Amino acid sequence: MKRAILALVLLGGSLLSAQVSFATRIGPPPPPRVLRVRPASPGAGFVWVEGYWHPVGDHYKWRAGYWIRPPYDGAHWVAPHYEGQMFFDGYWDGDSGHFEHDHR
């Protein structure tokens, strides 16, 4: 009886600590769209972010290029990319840290 209880405790503990993750593989994004003319900068301190595809559910959605102010001086944009069957979101990086990007 003690062995059965011990086995249940050990099995239950390992099940509770198990991690489960789900991912949807949608393949690589389509080629980037070509921008014929970049709009003028709205002012000093703005950085142009090229258009890119980002995953939304089981498909990609195009996000047209845009001007934006970095989250802090010296931050640089690391563009989203697809590598080894994985999609990596774009983000801001620099001496003051890593900032995730909001696609809205």
C-alpha positions in Angstrom: 0.0 0.0 0.0 2.8 2.4 0.8 4.5 1.7 -2.5 1.2 2.4 -4.4 0.8 5.7 -2.5 4.5 6.7 -3.2 4.1 5.8 -6.9 0.9 8.0 -7.1 2.6 10.9 -5.4 5.7 10.7 -7.7 3.5 10.3 -10.8 1.2 13.1 -9.8 4.1 15.4 -9.0 5.7 14.7 -12.4 2.4 15.3 -14.2 1.9 18.6 -12.4 5.3 19.9 -13.4 4.9 18.8 -17.0 4.8 21.6 -19.6 2.5 21.5 -22.5 2.7 23.9 -25.5 0.8 24.2 -28.7 2.1 25.8 -31.9 0.6 26.4 -35.3 3.1 25.9 -38.1 2.1 28.1 -41.1 5.3 28.0 -43.0 7.4 31.0 -44.1 5.7 34.3 -44.9 5.2 35.5 -48.4 7.9 37.8 -49.9 7.9 41.4 -48.7 5.8 43.9 -50.6 7.8 46.5 -52.5 7.4 50.1 -51.4 7.7 52.5 -54.3 8.0 55.7 -52.3 8.7 56.1 -48.6 6.6 58.9 -47.0 8.5 61.8 -45.6 9.6 61.6 -41.9 7.1 63.3 -39.6 10.0 64.9 -37.6 13.3 64.5 -35.8 13.9 61.3 -33.9 11.7 59.1 -36.0 12.9 55.8 -37.5 11.5 54.0 -40.5 10.4 50.4 -40.0 10.1 48.5 -43.2 6.9 46.6 -43.9 6.7 43.0 -42.8 4.5 40.0 -42.5 3.5 38.9 -39.0 1.5 35.8 -38.0 -2.1 36.1 -37.0 -3.7 32.8 -36.2 -3.0 30.4 -39.1 -2.0 33.0 -41.6 0.2 36.1 -42.1 -0.9 39.7 -42.2 1.0 42.5 -43.9 2.0 45.4 -41.8 3.0 48.3 -44.0 6.1 50.3 -43.3 5.8 53.2 -40.9 7.7 55.9 -39.0 8.0 55.5 -35.3 10.0 56.9 -32.4 12.2 54.2 -30.7 11.4 53.5 -27.1 14.7 55.2 -26.0 17.7 57.0 -27.5 20.1 54.5 -29.1 17.5 51.7 -29.6 17.7 50.0 -32.9 15.0 47.9 -34.7 15.7 44.2 -35.2 13.4 43.2 -38.0 11.0 40.2 -37.7 12.3 37.1 -39.5 11.5 33.5 -40.3 14.3 31.0 -39.5 14.4 27.2 -39.2 10.5 26.8 -39.3 10.2 29.5 -36.5 8.9 33.0 -36.8 10.7 35.7 -34.6 8.9 38.9 -34.0 10.7 42.2 -34.5 11.8 44.1 -31.4 13.8 47.1 -30.2 17.2 46.5 -28.7 20.1 48.5 -27.4 22.0 49.5 -24.2 18.8 50.1 -22.2 17.4 46.7 -23.0 15.1 44.6 -25.1 11.5 45.9 -25.9 8.9 43.8 -27.5 7.0 45.3 -30.4 3.3 45.9 -30.5 1.9 45.2 -34.0 -1.1 47.5 -33.4 
